[in-house]
Amino acid sequence: MTVKNMKGETIHPIIERNVSKSSKAITDDYKGYRKLSSMFADYRIIKHSDLEYVVEDIHTNTIENFWSHFKQGIIGIYHKMSTKHLNHYIKEFQFCYNTRELNEAQRMNVMLRKVEGRLTYDDFI
C-alpha cells in the first residue's frame, strides 16, 4: 500500500495492523524500522550500511527485486503513475511478481478465478 511518508510513526501502526506478530520480519537497517523489534518474536536486520546483504539464509533481496521490477514498469510501460491510482499499479505488479513462475495461460486462469463482480469506469475513477 502507499503511505504518505516512511517515518517510523507513519509505518509502525500500518505494520502492526497488517502483519501478524508471529511473522518472521526482515528489514534493512533503515532508521524508521528500529522499533519493529518489539513487535515481532523473530525480527532480523540486514545491515546494508555495513555492506551486509545476506546473513545465512536471511536477506531482503526478494522485496528489493519486486521494487526493481515495479520501477522498471514505470520507466518502460507507464512512464508516469498518478498518486490516486498508485495502489492499483502496485497490485498489478504484485500479482505479476507473485505469479512470475507461471506461464501466461496459468497466470490468466489464476486471475480469472479471482475476479469478483464488475468494475465500472465510474467506480474506478
ZADO-1210 file (C-alpha; in nm, 4 decimals, padded with zeros to 6 digits):
<atoms>
<atom x="00.0000" y="00.0000" z="00.0000" code="MET" pos="1"/>
<atom x="00.1076" y="00.3546" z="-00.0441" code="THR" pos="2"/>
<atom x="00.1954" y="00.5649" z="00.2580" code="VAL" pos="3"/>
<atom x="00.2374" y="00.9407" z="00.2922" code="LYS" pos="4"/>
<atom x="00.5957" y="00.9003" z="00.4175" code="ASN" pos="5"/>
<atom x="00.8332" y="00.6385" z="00.5570" code="MET" pos="6"/>
<atom x="00.8733" y="00.7807" z="00.9065" code="LYS" pos="7"/>
<atom x="00.8514" y="00.5295" z="01.1884" code="GLY" pos="8"/>
<atom x="00.5413" y="00.6928" z="01.3365" code="GLU" pos="9"/>
<atom x="00.3674" y="00.6509" z="00.9986" code="THR" pos="10"/>
<atom x="00.4649" y="00.2948" z="00.9130" code="ILE" pos="11"/>
<atom x="00.4618" y="00.1261" z="01.2570" code="HIS" pos="12"/>
<atom x="00.0815" y="00.1420" z="01.3067" code="PRO" pos="13"/>
<atom x="00.0275" y="00.0175" z="00.9490" code="ILE" pos="14"/>
<atom x="00.2644" y="-00.2744" z="01.0026" code="ILE" pos="15"/>
<atom x="00.1066" y="-00.3526" z="01.3399" code="GLU" pos="16"/>
<atom x="-00.2440" y="-00.3665" z="01.1841" code="ARG" pos="17"/>
<atom x="-00.1450" y="-00.5727" z="00.8815" code="ASN" pos="18"/>
<atom x="00.1337" y="-00.8105" z="00.9846" code="VAL" pos="19"/>
<atom x="00.0939" y="-01.0942" z="01.2316" code="SER" pos="20"/>
<atom x="00.3142" y="-01.0664" z="01.5403" code="LYS" pos="21"/>
<atom x="00.4166" y="-01.4286" z="01.4807" code="SER" pos="22"/>
<atom x="00.5617" y="-01.3372" z="01.1390" code="SER" pos="23"/>
<atom x="00.9307" y="-01.3523" z="01.0736" code="LYS" pos="24"/>
<atom x="01.0176" y="-00.9904" z="00.9921" code="ALA" pos="25"/>
<atom x="01.3299" y="-00.8990" z="00.7984" code="ILE" pos="26"/>
<atom x="01.4275" y="-00.5434" z="00.7116" code="THR" pos="27"/>
<atom x="01.7317" y="-00.3444" z="00.6192" code="ASP" pos="28"/>
<atom x="01.8720" y="-00.1031" z="00.8756" code="ASP" pos="29"/>
<atom x="01.6636" y="00.1997" z="00.7796" code="TYR" pos="30"/>
<atom x="01.6117" y="00.4033" z="01.0980" code="LYS" pos="31"/>
<atom x="01.2315" y="00.4071" z="01.0557" code="GLY" pos="32"/>
<atom x="01.2258" y="00.0316" z="01.1239" code="TYR" pos="33"/>
<atom x="01.4118" y="00.0467" z="01.4571" code="ARG" pos="34"/>
<atom x="01.1140" y="-00.0114" z="01.6887" code="LYS" pos="35"/>
<atom x="00.9893" y="-00.3131" z="01.4918" code="LEU" pos="36"/>
<atom x="01.1991" y="-00.5441" z="01.7083" code="SER" pos="37"/>
<atom x="00.9420" y="-00.5069" z="01.9870" code="SER" pos="38"/>
<atom x="00.6546" y="-00.6026" z="01.7510" code="MET" pos="39"/>
<atom x="00.7802" y="-00.9408" z="01.6321" code="PHE" pos="40"/>
<atom x="00.9014" y="-01.2541" z="01.8044" code="ALA" pos="41"/>
<atom x="01.1506" y="-01.3082" z="01.5209" code="ASP" pos="42"/>
<atom x="01.2895" y="-00.9851" z="01.3788" code="TYR" pos="43"/>
<atom x="01.6140" y="-00.9665" z="01.1807" code="ARG" pos="44"/>
<atom x="01.8033" y="-00.6714" z="01.0397" code="ILE" pos="45"/>
<atom x="02.0289" y="-00.6822" z="00.7366" code="ILE" pos="46"/>
<atom x="02.2787" y="-00.4007" z="00.7827" code="LYS" pos="47"/>
<atom x="02.3260" y="-00.2584" z="00.4369" code="HIS" pos="48"/>
<atom x="02.5142" y="00.0343" z="00.5910" code="SER" pos="49"/>
<atom x="02.7833" y="-00.2198" z="00.6930" code="ASP" pos="50"/>
<atom x="02.7775" y="-00.3712" z="00.3401" code="LEU" pos="51"/>
<atom x="02.5860" y="-00.6703" z="00.4767" code="GLU" pos="52"/>
<atom x="02.3381" y="-00.8185" z="00.2288" code="TYR" pos="53"/>
<atom x="02.2910" y="-01.1841" z="00.3265" code="VAL" pos="54"/>
<atom x="02.3309" y="-01.3492" z="00.6663" code="VAL" pos="55"/>
<atom x="02.2919" y="-01.7262" z="00.6417" code="GLU" pos="56"/>
<atom x="01.9525" y="-01.7535" z="00.4677" code="ASP" pos="57"/>
<atom x="01.8314" y="-01.4075" z="00.5745" code="ILE" pos="58"/>
<atom x="01.8161" y="-01.1279" z="00.3157" code="HIS" pos="59"/>
<atom x="01.5965" y="-00.8534" z="00.1706" code="THR" pos="60"/>
<atom x="01.6747" y="-00.9399" z="-00.1914" code="ASN" pos="61"/>
<atom x="01.3237" y="-01.0612" z="-00.2777" code="THR" pos="62"/>
<atom x="01.1468" y="-00.7397" z="-00.1806" code="ILE" pos="63"/>
<atom x="01.4208" y="-00.5335" z="-00.3429" code="GLU" pos="64"/>
<atom x="01.3732" y="-00.7391" z="-00.6613" code="ASN" pos="65"/>
<atom x="00.9991" y="-00.6633" z="-00.6548" code="PHE" pos="66"/>
<atom x="01.0593" y="-00.2876" z="-00.6257" code="TRP" pos="67"/>
<atom x="01.3145" y="-00.3068" z="-00.9062" code="SER" pos="68"/>
<atom x="01.0528" y="-00.4681" z="-01.1352" code="HIS" pos="69"/>
<atom x="00.7987" y="-00.2066" z="-01.0314" code="PHE" pos="70"/>
<atom x="01.0336" y="00.0839" z="-01.1051" code="LYS" pos="71"/>
<atom x="01.1212" y="-00.0671" z="-01.4440" code="GLN" pos="72"/>
<atom x="00.7477" y="-00.0895" z="-01.5144" code="GLY" pos="73"/>
<atom x="00.7150" y="00.2815" z="-01.4522" code="ILE" pos="74"/>
<atom x="01.0044" y="00.3592" z="-01.6841" code="ILE" pos="75"/>
<atom x="00.9243" y="00.1077" z="-01.9570" code="GLY" pos="76"/>
<atom x="00.5450" y="00.0771" z="-01.9609" code="ILE" pos="77"/>
<atom x="00.3568" y="00.3521" z="-01.7807" code="TYR" pos="78"/>
<atom x="00.6114" y="00.6387" z="-01.7714" code="HIS" pos="79"/>
<atom x="00.4033" y="00.8181" z="-01.5072" code="LYS" pos="80"/>
<atom x="00.1651" y="00.6969" z="-01.2390" code="MET" pos="81"/>
<atom x="-00.0855" y="00.9119" z="-01.0558" code="SER" pos="82"/>
<atom x="-00.0891" y="00.9005" z="-00.6774" code="THR" pos="83"/>
<atom x="-00.4642" y="00.8379" z="-00.6946" code="LYS" pos="84"/>
<atom x="-00.4158" y="00.5048" z="-00.8743" code="HIS" pos="85"/>
<atom x="-00.0752" y="00.4023" z="-00.7384" code="LEU" pos="86"/>
<atom x="-00.2216" y="00.1218" z="-00.5235" code="ASN" pos="87"/>
<atom x="-00.3786" y="-00.0311" z="-00.8364" code="HIS" pos="88"/>
<atom x="-00.0449" y="-00.0266" z="-01.0175" code="TYR" pos="89"/>
<atom x="00.1249" y="-00.1839" z="-00.7163" code="ILE" pos="90"/>
<atom x="-00.1390" y="-00.4596" z="-00.7027" code="LYS" pos="91"/>
<atom x="-00.0893" y="-00.5304" z="-01.0735" code="GLU" pos="92"/>
<atom x="00.2861" y="-00.5699" z="-01.0285" code="PHE" pos="93"/>
<atom x="00.2337" y="-00.7681" z="-00.7079" code="GLN" pos="94"/>
<atom x="00.0161" y="-01.0160" z="-00.8970" code="PHE" pos="95"/>
<atom x="00.2655" y="-01.0438" z="-01.1831" code="CYS" pos="96"/>
<atom x="00.5573" y="-01.0856" z="-00.9455" code="TYR" pos="97"/>
<atom x="00.3817" y="-01.3466" z="-00.7320" code="ASN" pos="98"/>
<atom x="00.2879" y="-01.5471" z="-01.0417" code="THR" pos="99"/>
<atom x="00.6202" y="-01.4970" z="-01.2232" code="ARG" pos="100"/>
<atom x="00.6897" y="-01.8715" z="-01.2413" code="GLU" pos="101"/>
<atom x="00.3605" y="-01.9458" z="-01.4188" code="LEU" pos="102"/>
<atom x="00.3150" y="-01.9377" z="-01.7942" code="ASN" pos="103"/>
<atom x="00.0664" y="-01.6895" z="-01.9401" code="GLU" pos="104"/>
<atom x="-00.2224" y="-01.9402" z="-01.9569" code="ALA" pos="105"/>
<atom x="-00.1729" y="-02.0408" z="-01.5924" code="GLN" pos="106"/>
<atom x="-00.1483" y="-01.6753" z="-01.4870" code="ARG" pos="107"/>
<atom x="-00.4703" y="-01.5953" z="-01.6768" code="MET" pos="108"/>
<atom x="-00.6510" y="-01.8842" z="-01.5034" code="ASN" pos="109"/>
<atom x="-00.5371" y="-01.7588" z="-01.1625" code="VAL" pos="110"/>
<atom x="-00.6547" y="-01.4087" z="-01.2485" code="MET" pos="111"/>
<atom x="-00.9960" y="-01.5288" z="-01.3721" code="LEU" pos="112"/>
<atom x="-01.0502" y="-01.7303" z="-01.0524" code="ARG" pos="113"/>
<atom x="-01.0001" y="-01.4095" z="-00.8523" code="LYS" pos="114"/>
<atom x="-01.2466" y="-01.1970" z="-01.0499" code="VAL" pos="115"/>
<atom x="-01.5458" y="-01.0861" z="-00.8431" code="GLU" pos="116"/>
<atom x="-01.8226" y="-00.8685" z="-00.9770" code="GLY" pos="117"/>
<atom x="-01.7829" y="-00.5944" z="-01.2304" code="ARG" pos="118"/>
<atom x="-01.5632" y="-00.2872" z="-01.2162" code="LEU" pos="119"/>
<atom x="-01.7223" y="00.0055" z="-01.3919" code="THR" pos="120"/>
<atom x="-01.5367" y="00.3074" z="-01.5205" code="TYR" pos="121"/>
<atom x="-01.7136" y="00.5306" z="-01.2674" code="ASP" pos="122"/>
<atom x="-01.6118" y="00.3003" z="-00.9799" code="ASP" pos="123"/>
<atom x="-01.2502" y="00.3037" z="-01.0979" code="PHE" pos="124"/>
<atom x="-01.2323" y="00.6794" z="-01.1447" code="ILE" pos="125"/>
</atoms>
